[in-house]
């Protein structure tokens, strides 16, 4: 089963995933990356009002194969 690495980018900061996660396919890894980005947004961004979270997905050869970005913008009246 292939291993994928889910690096987290918030602004200029990049946190490398050194452990990775085994997934049956790239499609499953993509789904996991989307869920991970959404969870980070859910817990970290609402207080700031505006922000974006990016998960950079790397394969076993450590090459980026997919990028997922979720952005949040909150406006109060």
HELIX and SHEET records of a PDB file:
HELIX    1   1 UNK A   26  UNK A   44  1                                  19    
SHEET    1   A 3 UNK A  13  UNK A  15  0                                        
SHEET    2   A 3 UNK A   3  UNK A  10 -1                                        
SHEET    3   A 3 UNK A  21  UNK A  22 -1                                        
SHEET    1   B 4 UNK A  13  UNK A  15  0                                        
SHEET    2   B 4 UNK A   3  UNK A  10 -1                                        
SHEET    3   B 4 UNK A  50  UNK A  58 -1                                        
SHEET    4   B 4 UNK A  64  UNK A  73 -1                                        
END                                                                             
